[in-house]
Amino acid sequence: RLEELAVICANYDIPHIVNNAYGVQSSKCMHLIQQGARVGRIDAFVQSLDKNFMVPVGGAIIAGFSESFIQEISKMYPGRASASPSLDVLITLLSLGASGYKQLLKERKEMFSYLSSELKKLADNHNERLLDTPHNPISLAMSLKNLDENNDAAVTQLGSMLFTRQVSGARVVPCGSVQTVNNYTFKGFMSHANDYPCAYLNAASAIGIKKQDVDVFLKRLDKCLKTSRKEAKKEKSVNEISNSNTGTEQLED
């Protein structure tokens, strides 16, 4: 709801910085930023180099609609920042060229559709669902409701299992987590809502992604879900037996 937020910020003189993490590769995201600045207030938007330009993690581009404001931000750096991110982007863009980068943008859109359809099939197979997020052209989310019901720790364990299998882009969001930042408590931390009804797994179709990457991700996710569900049910059964034995011992006493 970028345009609406920009109007509110303009009306109440509130500084507005947009976290445009994956946005450069999405024409829709860039259009929303442009529209937001036209109808309201957007001071700056920040985008990751690794997510948008396929370079190592560690850099970002800060952009805005006022050259003087961006210059003020530039002066805040002490002059000791590494030049590696700038060099990485330069080499990458020179090797790709404008046509090469545009081709990757086109392929990314196609892979988003493929990831969406295949992730929905996987969700159906595990009695989960692909969440309805029509305004998001980059990220998808699959519910983990059944896994969460079996064991509270099973959701975070799934994230750990994926990471150890080199699936580093997916993010697992547990249900009802609480985090305090600067004395402000966020309920449902990472889920953008205080009381989101279920845990979910987030996956993004980023620039440079190939069909084989999607296939490998889905194969590993499917295997991890099966393993997690099996272990969660096993632990639940053990706990039920333990509780049952405890009740018997109390009766005998």
C-alpha positions in Angstrom: 0.0 0.0 0.0 2.9 2.3 -0.9 0.9 5.1 -2.4 -1.5 5.4 0.5 1.4 5.4 3.0 3.2 8.1 1.0 0.2 10.3 1.1 -0.1 9.9 4.9 3.6 10.7 5.3 3.2 13.8 3.2 0.1 15.0 5.1 1.7 14.5 8.5 5.3 15.5 7.6 6.7 12.0 8.4 10.0 10.8 6.9 9.4 7.8 4.6 12.1 5.3 3.6 11.2 2.3 1.6 12.9 -1.1 2.1 13.0 -2.0 -1.6 15.0 -5.2 -0.9 14.2 -7.1 -4.2 12.4 -4.2 -5.9 14.8 -3.2 -8.7 14.1 -6.4 -10.5 10.3 -5.9 -10.3 8.8 -3.3 -12.6 5.7 -3.3 -10.4 7.7 -2.3 -7.3 9.6 0.4 -9.1 6.3 1.8 -10.5 4.8 1.9 -7.0 7.8 3.9 -5.7 7.5 6.3 -8.6 3.8 6.7 -8.0 4.3 7.1 -4.2 6.7 9.9 -4.8 4.3 11.6 -7.2 1.3 11.6 -5.0 2.9 11.7 -1.6 6.3 11.6 0.2 9.1 9.1 -0.3 12.5 10.3 0.9 14.7 7.4 -0.1 14.5 3.7 -1.1 17.1 1.1 -0.4 17.8 -2.1 -2.4 20.2 -5.0 -1.8 23.0 -5.6 -4.3 23.0 -9.3 -3.8 19.2 -9.7 -4.4 19.1 -7.5 -7.5 22.5 -7.8 -9.1 23.7 -11.3 -8.2 26.8 -10.1 -6.3 28.1 -11.2 -2.8 26.2 -10.1 0.3 27.3 -6.8 1.8 26.2 -3.9 -0.3 23.2 -1.8 -1.0 22.1 1.1 -3.2 20.4 4.1 -1.6 18.3 6.1 -4.0 15.8 9.0 -3.8 14.2 11.9 -5.6 16.3 14.6 -4.1 20.0 14.7 -5.0 20.9 16.9 -2.1 19.3 14.5 0.4 21.3 11.5 -1.1 24.4 13.6 -0.9 23.8 14.2 2.8 23.5 10.5 3.3 26.8 9.9 1.4 28.6 12.3 3.8 27.6 10.1 6.8 30.0 7.4 5.7 33.5 7.8 7.4 35.4 7.0 4.2 36.5 3.6 5.4 33.8 1.5 3.7 34.9 -1.3 1.4 35.0 -0.7 -2.4 34.3 -4.4 -3.1 30.5 -4.0 -3.5 30.9 -1.2 -6.1 33.6 -3.2 -7.9 31.4 -6.4 -7.9 28.4 -4.5 -9.4 30.6 -2.8 -12.0 32.1 -6.1 -13.2 28.7 -7.9 -13.2 26.9 -5.2 -15.2 29.7 -4.8 -17.7 29.7 -8.6 -18.3 25.9 -8.8 -18.6 25.3 -5.6 -20.5 21.8 -4.0 -20.7 20.4 -6.7 -22.9 21.7 -9.5 -20.6 20.3 -7.9 -17.5 16.9 -7.4 -19.2 16.9 -11.0 -20.3 17.4 -12.1 -16.7 14.5 -9.9 -15.6 12.3 -11.6 -18.2 13.4 -15.0 -17.0 12.7 -14.1 -13.4 9.1 -13.4 -14.1 8.7 -16.7 -15.9 10.4 -18.5 -12.9 8.0 -16.8 -10.5 5.0 -18.3 -12.3 6.8 -21.7 -12.4 7.7 -21.5 -8.7 4.1 -20.5 -7.8 2.5 -23.4 -9.6 4.9 -26.0 -8.4 4.9 -24.8 -4.8 1.1 -24.9 -4.8 1.2 -28.6 -5.9 3.7 -29.3 -3.1 1.5 -27.5 -0.6 -1.6 -29.5 -1.7 0.4 -32.8 -1.3 1.2 -31.9 2.3 -2.3 -30.6 3.1 -1.1 -27.0 3.3 -1.9 -24.1 1.1 -0.1 -21.5 -1.0 -1.0 -18.2 0.7 -2.9 -15.7 -1.4 -0.6 -12.7 -2.0 -1.6 -11.1 -5.3 0.2 -7.8 -4.7 3.6 -9.5 -4.2 5.3 -10.2 -7.6 8.5 -11.7 -6.1 7.9 -13.7 -2.9 5.5 -16.6 -2.2 4.5 -18.2 1.1 3.2 -21.6 2.0 1.4 -22.3 5.3 2.9 -24.7 7.8 -0.2 -25.1 9.8 -0.2 -28.9 10.1 3.5 -29.0 11.0 3.0 -26.3 13.7 0.1 -28.2 15.3 2.2 -31.3 15.9 5.1 -29.5 17.6 5.9 -25.9 18.3 9.6 -26.4 17.6 9.0 -28.3 14.3 8.6 -25.1 12.3 12.0 -23.6 13.3 13.6 -27.0 13.0 12.4 -27.1 9.3 14.2 -23.8 8.7 17.4 -25.2 10.2 17.1 -28.4 8.1 16.7 -26.4 4.9 19.6 -24.2 5.7 21.9 -27.1 6.3 20.8 -28.5 2.9 22.0 -25.2 1.3 18.5 -23.7 0.9 19.5 -20.3 2.2 16.9 -18.1 0.5 13.8 -19.6 2.2 12.6 -18.2 5.5 10.4 -19.9 8.1 8.1 -17.6 10.1 6.9 -19.2 13.3 3.5 -18.4 14.7 3.1 -15.9 17.6 6.8 -15.0 18.1 7.5 -11.9 20.2 10.5 -9.6 19.8 11.4 -6.4 21.7 13.4 -3.7 19.8 14.2 -0.4 21.6 11.6 -1.1 24.2 8.9 -1.6 21.6 7.4 -5.1 21.6 6.5 -6.7 18.2 3.9 -9.4 18.4 4.0 -11.9 15.5 7.5 -10.8 14.7 8.5 -11.2 11.0 4.9 -12.0 10.0 3.7 -8.3 9.5 0.7 -9.0 11.7 0.1 -9.3 15.4 -2.0 -12.4 15.3 -1.3 -14.2 12.0 -3.2 -17.5 12.2 -0.4 -19.9 11.2 3.3 -20.4 10.7 4.5 -20.2 7.1 7.5 -20.6 4.8 8.6 -17.8 2.5 10.4 -18.3 -0.8 11.4 -15.7 -3.4 11.9 -15.8 -7.2 15.0 -13.6 -7.5 16.9 -12.6 -10.5 19.3 -15.3 -11.8 17.1 -18.2 -10.6 16.8 -21.1 -13.0 14.3 -23.9 -13.4 16.8 -26.4 -12.0 17.1 -24.2 -8.9 13.4 -24.3 -8.3 13.3 -28.1 -8.8 16.1 -28.7 -6.4 14.5 -26.4 -3.8 11.1 -28.2 -4.1 12.7 -31.6 -3.9 14.6 -30.7 -0.7 11.6 -28.9 0.8 9.4 -32.0 0.2 11.9 -34.3 1.8 12.4 -32.0 4.8 8.6 -31.6 5.3 8.2 -35.4 5.4 11.1 -35.8 7.8 9.9 -33.0 10.1 6.3 -34.3 10.2 7.5 -37.8 11.0 9.7 -36.6 13.8 7.1 -34.2 15.2 4.5 -37.0 15.4 7.0 -39.4 16.9 7.8 -36.8 19.7 4.2 -36.1 20.2 3.5 -39.9 20.7 6.4 -40.2 23.2 5.0 -37.2 25.2 1.5 -38.7 25.3 2.9 -42.0 26.5 5.0 -40.3 29.1 2.0 -38.3 30.3 -0.2 -41.4 30.4 2.4 -43.3 32.5 2.7 -40.4 34.9 -1.1 -40.4 35.4 -1.0 -44.2 36.1 1.7 -43.8 38.7 -0.3 -41.1 40.5 -3.3 -43.4 40.6 -1.2 -46.2 42.0 0.2 -43.9 44.7 
